[in-house]
Amino acid sequence: MIPLPLQRKRLILLSGKGGVGKTTVAVLLGLLFSRLKKKTLVVEINSTERIAPLFGLKSLGHNEIPLGPYLTGINLDPPVCFEEYILLRVHFRKIFEVFINNRFVRSFLDAVPGLNELLMIGKIYDLERQRERSLKRRPLYDVIIVDDGSKDDTVNIARSLPNAHVIEHASNAGYGGNQKTCYQAALDINADIIIMVHPDYQYTPLLLPAIAGMIANDVYDCVLASRILCSGAVTGGMPLWKYAGNRVLTVMENLIIGKTALSEFHTGYRGFSRNLLETIDISRNSDGFVFDNEILAQIMWCGMNVGEISCPTSYHEDASSIGFWTSVHYGLGCLNTGLKFRLAQCGLVDSPLFPKDKYLIGAVGAPV
């Protein structure tokens, strides 16, 4: 197990005389970090390829080579690193060849202590910059902000935030359409756990670690924060007509879909695993509010496990909520989704939401 202080480090340098086990320790740390699902790069410097044979490879070379899930290796050649660095600055190879790549300068550089280590750190920094700018994969951002066609100053404020990737819809894509964009953006940056929280001030963010932990430890593929468990909705001030509608719809959907015992289908606080979002096809789902109901039905169709955790809620002046007629339209859409599920299950209709090749009814986890 890696101590927590070490887990927080971005760069770990191992030094010592030859034969003391630096390579062994480096590989071991790499494997341990990769098991924690941390993308890890193990670096050799001008080595005689000690790491490659441990993974059944002949050599690593000067470019990154995958060694396993979340683990990559590279064998840096200091002269090549130096050449790359100089060419980034002068941009002309002729200048490099004439003024720098000669035996006098080379002899001087060979005598500079610690130059190889400095070049290694510079190369690692450059690899991070290349990864962010690469056209083959999306940048690695700390925050992704999707503006769904708002008419206020949301986009300008979002773009002023550090390390934020802003996606702007030209027009309002709808509640479901916005989620589709968000989930795809999260998958593009290799997110392992994706949690959706309604921005209506009803849900506490304090449950995020618990939801993420249940998914990270493979307890559930999907975790719902239920307002119904422990009477969270009633004590939090949910209007009685909404509470009654929530309970009636949930009971009916449990009966229609079968083999489910969810306390609430309609929470706006839910977490998904990467594997789940890669398994189901949400592109055909509604762009409206019924998207939430459709994705839950798809999860159950594919036999993935759904767990629940009790969640307090708060209905107050600043909390937003959909109105009565929108709720009625949503409720009818939920019943329609359940009916499609049952008819597809019986083989009476073909639905793009519920493909036959992915049908596998799964168990719904007990509430936590």
N, C-alpha and C positions, 0 to 999 in steps of 0.2 A: 504494500500500500504506500502511495506517495504522500508524504506529509503535506498538509494544507498550505503552509507557506511556500513550498516548492511548486505546488500546483498553480499558484498565482503568477509564477514567473513566465515571461515570454521568451527569454533567452537563457540557456544554461550552458556554461562553458566548463569543460572537463580538462584538467591539465595534470601533468605529472611526467615522470620519466617513462621511457619505453618499457613495455612489459609489465606495467602495474595494473592493467585491466581497464584502461580508459574506454576501449572499444566495447568491451563486455558491458560496462556500466551504461554507456551511451545507448546501446541496443536495448538493454533491459528497461531503461527509462522510456525509450521510444515506445516499446510494447505496452508498458503500463499506462502511459498517457493515451495511447490509441484505444486501449480498453475503456478508458474514461470518455471515449468519443471526442477527444481533442485532436484536431488535425496537427500532426507532428512531423517535423522535418529533422532527420538525423543526418549530420554533416560530418564528412571526413575531409581532411586537408592533405592533398598530395599524398594520399595513402597508397599502400600496396594492395588495396582492395581487400580489407579484412571484413567489411560488413557484407558485401555482396554474397560471398559463399554461404553465409548463415541463412540466406533466404533463397538459396538455389540459383543464384545469378552469377555470371562470369565477372561482370563489372558493373559499377554504377555510372561512371563517367561524369562529365561536367554538367549534365542536365538532370533535372529531377526525375526519379524513377519510382513508381509505386511499389511499395514493399508489402502492403496489406491494407485492410480497411483503416482509414485515418492515418496511415503511416507512409512517409515518403523518404527516400534517401538520395544523397548526392555526394560526389567526391570532387571537391573543388581543387582546381589546379591554379595555384597563385599567379603564375605568369599570365594565364588566360584571364583571370580576374583583373589583373593590373591592366592588361590591354583593353578589356571591355570598359574599365573605368576611365582610362585616358581618352578613348574614342568617344565616350559620352560627353567629354569636355571639349575636345578640339574638333571632333566631327570629320577630320580629314586623315585618312590612313597614311598619306605621304608624309605629313608632319610627324606622325607617330614613328614611322619607320626611320626617318632621317635624324630626328633630334632625340628620340627616347629609346627606340629599339636598337641600341648599339652596345657594343661590349663594355664601353666605359661606364655608361649609365647603369647597365645591368650589373656590373661588378659592384658599383656603389649601392644599388638597391639590395643586392644579396647580403650586404653587410649591415643593413638597417635592422636592428632587433625588433621583433614583434610585428614586422610588416605583413607576414603571412596571416597572422591572426586579424590584423586590421582589415586586410583585403577580404577575409572571410566574413567579417561583420558587415562590411560594405556590400558584399554580394548578397547576403541574406536580406539586407534592407532593400536592395534592388529587386530581389525576387518578390518581395511583398508589394512593391510598387507595380511591377509587371502584372502580378495577379489581379490587382485592382483595375488595371487599365486593359487587361486582356479582352480581346473581342470574342474569345471562345467561352467565357463564362461571365456572369454578372458580377459587379463589384461586391466586395464584402463590406456591408454597411452595418452599423450598430442600430440604426432606426430606418424603417421604411414607412413613408407617409403617403397615403393615397388620398388625393382630393377629388371627390366625386362631383365635379362640376359646380363647386360652390361659387357664389357671386360676391363673397366678402374678401378679406385680405389673408385668408388661410394659407394660400400657396406662398406668398411672400414671407410670411412669418415662418412657415415650415422650412423654407430654403435658407433661412438665417440660422437654423439650428446646426450645430457641429455634427459631422458624420451622419447626416440624414439624407436618404435617397427619396426624392419627391416624385411621385407619379401623379400626373394630372389628367383626369378625364375631360375631354372636350365638352361633353354634356353629361348630365346625370345618368349614370348607368343603372341606377336602382339599388336597392338594399342588397339583393342577391348578386347583381353584377359587380358591385363593389367588393364583395367578399371573394368572388372569383379572381379578381385582380390581385387582391391581398394574398390569397393562398398561393397563387402562381408565383408571385414575387418572392414569397418566403421559400418556396421550393427552389427557385432559381439561385438563391444564395445558400442552398444546402442546409436549411433549417431542419432540425430533427423533431422539434416539438413546436406546434403552432397553436396559440391560444387566442380565441376571439372574445372580446369583452365589449358589450354595448356601451357606447359613449354617452349614456343617459344618466350617469351618476347614481344608478340604482344598486350597482354591485361593488363590493369591496375588492381592491386589488391584492389584499393580504392572502387570498387563497391561491395566488399564482404559483408559489413554490410547491404547495400540496398537489395541485393539479399536474404540474410538470413532473413531480416526483413519481406519481402513479403511472404516468406514461413512460418516463425514462426507465423505470424498473420493470417495464413490460407487464404491469398488472392489468392495464386496460389499453385498448387502442383509442378509445374516446372517453373523456370524462366530462360529465355535465354537472354544473353547480346548480343544485335544485333549491328553489325558493320555497318549495312546498314542505320539504323535510324539516322537522323541528318547528313547524309553523312560522317559518321566516317571512313568508309573504304577508300573513295576517298581521303579525306584530310590526312589520315594516310599513304598514299603511296601504297595502294594495287595495284598490277599490273592490267592493264586494262583487260587482258584476264581472270584473276581470278575474277575480279569484274563482267564481262559479264557472265562468267559461273555460278557464284553464283546467279545472278539475274534470268537467264534463268531457272536454275534448281529449284529455289525456286518457281517461277511462275508455272512451270509445276507440281511440287509436290502439291502445293495448289489446282490446278485444278484436279489432279488425286485423291487425298485423299478427297477433298471436305470439305466444312464447316470450312476451316482453312484460316487464313489471316496473316500468319507469314511473317515478312519482311526478315527473314533469317533462313534457316534450318541448316546452316553449321558452326555456331559459335562454337568455342572451349572453351566457357565460359558459363557454365550452372549449375543451382542448382536444387536439387531434395529433396523432403520430404522423410522421412523414410517410410511413408505409401506407397508412390509411388513405391519405390524400392522393397517393400515387396509384392506389388500387381502384378507387371509385372514379367515375367520370362525371364531373360536375358541370361540364360545358353545356349539357342539355337542360340543366336545372333552370327554374324560374329566376328572373332577375328581380322579382319582388320579394315580399316578406316570407312567402311560403317556401323559399329556398331552404330556410332552417329546417323545416319539416321534411323536405325531400331528402336532404343529406343524411338525416337520421335514419330514414327509411332505407336509403341505399346502404348505409353502414350495416344495418340489421340483415339486409338482403345478402350481403357478402359474408355474413357470419362473423363479423368482428365484435369483440367484447366492448360493452358500454358500461361504465361505472358512474356512480353519482356521489356527490359530496354535498353536505348541507351548506347553504349559503344564506346569510342574512341579507335583507334587501331594505332599501329606503326610498319611499315615495315622499318627496317634499317639493317645495316650490321650484327648485332649480332642476328637478328631475323631469326629463321629457318622456313622452309615452304616446303611442298611437291612439287615435280616437275610436269611437264606438263603431262607426260604419266600416272603417278600415279593419278593425278587429273582426267584424262579421265576415268580411270578404276573406280575410286570412283564415278564419275558422272553416269556411266552406272549402278553401283550397287544401287545408289539412285533411279533411274528410275525403276529398277527391284523390289525394295522394295515397291515403290508406286503401281506398277502393282499388286504385290501379295496382297497388302492391298485392292485394288479395287475388285479383283477377289474373295477374301475371303468375302468381304462385300456383294457381289452379290451371294454368296453361290456356286460359280463355282469351288473353290478349298478349300482344307483344309490345313491350314498353322500352324505349331507349334508356329510361332510368333504371330499369331492372332487367338487365340482360340475362338470358338463361345460363350462359356459360359461367356466370359469377354467383349463381344462387347457392347459398349455404346458410341456413338459419343458424344463428349463434345465440349463446346465452347472454343475458343481460346481467351485469354484475350487481351484487347487493350494495345498497347504499352504505356510505361511510359516514 
